[in-house]
Every structure is written in C-alpha cells, then in structure tokens.
Amino acid sequence: MYNTRIEMTKTDLIKNPNTKTTYLVDKVERSTIRESEYNNILNSVKFFRRLGGAETEQKKYTRAGYLTYKLTSTSPNRERKTIREFEFIEDKRYKYNR
C-alpha cells in the first residue's frame, strides 16, 4: 500500500439508558494512521472475541485490495461500542516511512 494514506474515523458510543438496543454518540476522532497500526488493529480482533466482545468486520474492494473498511467492536457487557471506519486515499505526495 505504498503511497496510500489511511484515515481512520473512530466513533465511541454509549448505550442509551432508556432503551435496550440504541446507543448515543460519546466521542468522534479522526486521525491518519500507518499501515502497521492498521494491521495491529485487525490482528487484535481474535483476542477481543475470546474475551467475550463482539467484533464485526466489513470488507470491500479498494485500490489497495480487498480490505476491511469498517470495524465494529462491542464490549463484553454490551455497554460500549466503538466503530472504526477506514478510508484509503491514494496520494503521490504521501511518503510512508517504515
């Protein structure tokens, strides 16, 4: 994924106390991450599933290949949810230093 910039939007949600299935937005963060950070996030999915959390990966075809573009993580007690959305941007000016 040389010359591909990865932008991650992380949305933290908290369960609405008045209902069983809806969540309220707590915090939204946007950042640029490296390919190694992207791989670390996806490699930790199995670990969190073993702890009892729910991890859902959504994949699609991008210019960089068939990659996960949305990762939804739910805590084991179902009180918190984190949605990570990845955007792959091809930029010739972007230099990735390993």
DRENLOZA-23434 format. One record per residue: residue in one letter; x negated, y, z negated of N, C-alpha, C in turn; residue number from 1. Coordinates in steps of 0.2 Angstrom, whole numbers, plus 5000, padded with zeros to 4 digits. Layout:
BEGIN
 type n_east n_north n_up ca_east ca_north ca_up c_east c_north c_up seq
    A      X       Y    Z       X        Y     Z      X       Y    Z NUM
...
END
This chain:
BEGIN
 type n_east n_north n_up ca_east ca_north ca_up c_east c_north c_up seq
    M   4996    4994 5000    5000     5000  5000   4996    5006 5000   1
    Y   4990    5006 5004    4986     5012  5005   4990    5018 5007   2
    N   4989    5024 5005    4992     5030  5007   5000    5030 5005   3
    T   5002    5026 5001    5009     5026  4999   5009    5028 4992   4
    R   5013    5033 4991    5014     5036  4984   5020    5033 4981   5
    I   5020    5031 4975    5026     5028  4971   5028    5033 4966   6
    E   5035    5035 4967    5038     5039  4962   5043    5035 4958   7
    M   5043    5036 4952    5047     5032  4948   5052    5037 4944   8
    T   5058    5035 4944    5063     5039  4940   5066    5034 4935   9
    K   5064    5036 4928    5066     5032  4923   5072    5035 4919  10
    T   5078    5032 4919    5084     5034  4915   5085    5030 4909  11
    D   5085    5033 4903    5086     5029  4897   5094    5030 4895  12
    L   5097    5025 4894    5104     5025  4892   5106    5022 4885  13
    I   5110    5025 4882    5113     5023  4875   5120    5021 4876  14
    K   5122    5015 4872    5128     5013  4873   5133    5018 4870  15
    N   5139    5019 4873    5144     5023  4871   5147    5020 4865  16
    P   5148    5023 4859    5151     5020  4853   5158    5019 4853  17
    N   5162    5022 4858    5169     5022  4858   5171    5016 4863  18
    T   5167    5013 4867    5169     5008  4872   5164    5002 4871  19
    K   5165    4997 4875    5161     4991  4874   5156    4991 4880  20
    T   5157    4994 4886    5153     4992  4892   5150    4999 4895  21
    T   5152    5005 4892    5149     5011  4896   5143    5013 4892  22
    Y   5139    5017 4895    5133     5020  4892   5132    5027 4894  23
    L   5129    5031 4889    5128     5038  4890   5121    5039 4892  24
    V   5119    5044 4896    5113     5046  4898   5109    5049 4892  25
    D   5103    5047 4890    5099     5050  4885   5094    5054 4887  26
    K   5090    5051 4892    5084     5055  4895   5083    5053 4902  27
    V   5080    5057 4906    5078     5056  4913   5071    5059 4914  28
    E   5067    5054 4916    5060     5056  4918   5058    5054 4925  29
    R   5054    5059 4928    5052     5057  4935   5044    5058 4935  30
    S   5041    5053 4937    5033     5053  4937   5031    5049 4943  31
    T   5024    5051 4945    5021     5047  4950   5016    5042 4947  32
    I   5017    5035 4949    5013     5030  4946   5009    5027 4951  33
    R   5004    5023 4949    4999     5019  4953   5002    5013 4955  34
    E   4999    5009 4960    5001     5003  4962   5000    4998 4956  35
    S   4994    4999 4952    4993     4994  4946   4998    4995 4941  36
    E   5001    5001 4940    5006     5002  4935   5013    4999 4937  37
    Y   5014    4999 4944    5020     4996  4947   5020    4989 4946  38
    N   5014    4986 4947    5013     4978  4946   5014    4976 4939  39
    N   5011    4980 4934    5012     4979  4927   5019    4979 4925  40
    I   5023    4984 4927    5030     4984  4926   5034    4978 4928  41
    L   5032    4976 4934    5036     4970  4937   5033    4963 4934  42
    N   5027    4963 4932    5024     4957  4929   5027    4956 4922  43
    S   5029    4961 4918    5032     4960  4912   5039    4958 4911  44
    V   5042    4957 4917    5049     4955  4917   5051    4949 4914  45
    K   5046    4944 4915    5047     4937  4912   5047    4937 4905  46
    F   5042    4941 4902    5041     4942  4895   5047    4945 4891  47
    F   5050    4950 4894    5056     4953  4891   5062    4948 4892  48
    R   5062    4944 4897    5068     4939  4897   5067    4934 4892  49
    R   5061    4932 4890    5060     4927  4885   5062    4930 4878  50
    L   5061    4936 4877    5063     4940  4871   5071    4940 4870  51
    G   5074    4939 4875    5082     4940  4875   5085    4946 4879  52
    G   5081    4950 4882    5083     4955  4886   5085    4953 4892  53
    A   5089    4957 4896    5092     4956  4902   5088    4960 4907  54
    E   5085    4957 4912    5081     4961  4917   5084    4959 4924  55
    T   5086    4964 4928    5088     4964  4934   5084    4967 4939  56
    E   5082    4964 4944    5078     4967  4950   5082    4967 4956  57
    Q   5082    4973 4959    5085     4974  4966   5079    4975 4971  58
    K   5079    4972 4976    5074     4972  4981   5077    4974 4988  59
    K   5072    4978 4992    5074     4979  4999   5068    4980 5003  60
    Y   5069    4980 5009    5063     4981  5014   5061    4988 5014  61
    T   5055    4990 5013    5052     4996  5013   5046    4996 5018  62
    R   5043    5002 5020    5037     5002  5024   5032    4998 5021  63
    A   5031    4998 5015    5026     4994  5011   5027    4987 5011  64
    G   5033    4984 5013    5035     4977  5012   5042    4976 5009  65
    Y   5043    4970 5007    5049     4968  5003   5048    4969 4996  66
    L   5050    4975 4993    5048     4977  4986   5054    4978 4982  67
    T   5053    4978 4975    5058     4980  4970   5059    4987 4970  68
    Y   5065    4990 4971    5066     4997  4971   5070    4999 4965  69
    K   5073    4994 4962    5077     4996  4956   5076    4991 4951  70
    L   5074    4992 4944    5074     4988  4939   5078    4990 4933  71
    T   5083    4986 4931    5087     4987  4926   5086    4983 4920  72
    S   5084    4986 4914    5082     4982  4908   5087    4984 4903  73
    T   5089    4979 4899    5094     4979  4894   5091    4976 4888  74
    S   5091    4980 4882    5088     4977  4876   5092    4971 4873  75
    P   5089    4967 4869    5092     4961  4867   5099    4962 4863  76
    N   5099    4967 4860    5106     4969  4856   5111    4973 4860  77
    R   5109    4974 4866    5113     4977  4871   5115    4984 4870  78
    E   5111    4988 4865    5112     4995  4863   5109    5000 4868  79
    R   5103    4998 4871    5100     5002  4875   5099    4999 4882  80
    K   5098    5003 4887    5097     5001  4894   5092    5006 4897  81
    T   5088    5003 4901    5083     5008  4905   5083    5006 4912  82
    I   5084    5011 4916    5085     5010  4924   5078    5013 4927  83
    R   5074    5009 4930    5068     5012  4934   5070    5011 4941  84
    E   5069    5017 4944    5070     5017  4952   5064    5019 4955  85
    F   5061    5015 4960    5055     5017  4963   5056    5019 4970  86
    E   5053    5024 4972    5053     5027  4979   5046    5027 4982  87
    F   5046    5024 4987    5039     5023  4991   5039    5028 4996  88
    I   5034    5032 4996    5033     5038  5000   5026    5037 5004  89
    E   5027    5037 5011    5020     5037  5014   5018    5044 5015  90
    D   5011    5045 5013    5008     5051  5013   5001    5051 5015  91
    K   4999    5053 5021    4992     5053  5023   4987    5057 5019  92
    R   4990    5062 5015    4986     5066  5011   4984    5062 5004  93
    Y   4988    5058 5002    4988     5054  4996   4982    5049 4996  94
    K   4977    5050 4992    4972     5045  4991   4973    5041 4985  95
    Y   4973    5035 4985    4974     5031  4979   4967    5028 4977  96
    N   4965    5030 4971    4958     5028  4969   4959    5022 4964  97
    R   4956    5016 4966    4957     5010  4962   4953    5010 4956  98
END
